[in-house]
Amino acid sequence: MIGVDDSGQVLSRADAESAWPWLTVHWQLTPPEQGCYVQWMPDDGLSLKSVESGDRSSLRVDYQRGPQARRIHAVTGELLTRALGCQQGRRPAIFDATFGLGHDSTVLANVGCYVSGCESNPIVAALTADGLRRSVNEPWINRIQFQYRDALSVLPEVPSGVIYIDPMFQERRRAAPSMEMQFMHRLMPNAARGDSLLEAALTSGAARIVVKRSPKAPVLAGRVPSTMMHGKAVRFDIYPLRKVTPEDCQPWWIEQQR
Ligand SMILES: C[S@@+](CC[C@H](N)C(=O)[O-])C[C@H]1O[C@@H](n2cnc3c(N)ncnc32)[C@H](O)[C@@H]1O
């Protein structure tokens, strides 16, 4: 991956790079002639840009300011938290198999859930890890464990709690896709549907599996959920495997991959 760093503050960059060691970046002073590249800025951290999208559009994870910070702090009765089984006095531990940019997981951690999660795309994972690195003072940060890893290797080992799966939407939408979605689709033009994630989750020890779908999308793996919760732009398919107990609210962390 080509990286642009025109700040000359190599030390702060090297410090940040330790949060996303899986991404090999060839740093240079100017953007490449075409394609995607990452940009490093000492105050703003890591962002993804593309020559074709122009200088002003970029993908950057920010949990402290802007729309995602507002979403994290505004959450009271968000459909997501209800779908995952949060109730008064009950905050299940979540395994987020498709952590992505961490938008859903940070909301869940802020309401008190312990969340461990995996992201398998190295660039998305680096942007997310950098966002988490910059959030070290947020009150929810210690409830999150994040790894760059394929969730398929972890799902069968999930001992308890609730598994959350949010595969990329593949259906055509009428509305123009956001800049963020455009970058995500460019990084993953052939994203898998997520059927294998659901099949693997069904072999785990979790109490419940929750899948986020677009409202009219077919169910994953042909598995009909017990309940569907409908929001304006999303649907949550719920697969209860057993009763949620206090044990399911206890944190457990994925063993770090070496
Ligand atoms: C729609 S995005 C998830 C968005 C996320 N819920 C959020 O709030 O930011 C789907 C993500 O799942 C990731 N993914 C797909 N298959 C995966 C797998 N087997 N293991 C880990 N991550 C996976 C993709 O790389 C993509 O970033």
The ligand as an ORCA input file, in Angstrom:
! r2SCAN-3c Opt
* xyz 0 1
  C     -20.894     -3.809      6.390
  S     -19.283     -3.887      7.029
  C     -19.557     -3.902      8.789
  C     -19.849     -2.553      9.333
  C     -19.812     -2.524     10.836
  N     -20.951     -3.202     11.405
  C     -19.744     -1.093     11.334
  O     -20.616     -0.724     12.134
  O     -18.820     -0.368     10.978
  C     -18.783     -5.554      6.798
  C     -17.349     -5.806      7.193
  O     -17.189     -7.182      7.474
  C     -15.892     -7.547      7.092
  N     -15.851     -9.011      6.961
  C     -16.446     -9.772      6.017
  N     -16.177    -11.074      6.212
  C     -15.397    -11.142      7.335
  C     -14.798    -12.222      8.051
  N     -14.919    -13.482      7.643
  N     -14.067    -11.930      9.164
  C     -13.934    -10.641      9.570
  N     -14.477     -9.582      8.922
  C     -15.202     -9.834      7.816
  C     -15.670     -6.799      5.805
  O     -14.292     -6.687      5.510
  C     -16.335     -5.453      6.110
  O     -15.415     -4.525      6.614
*
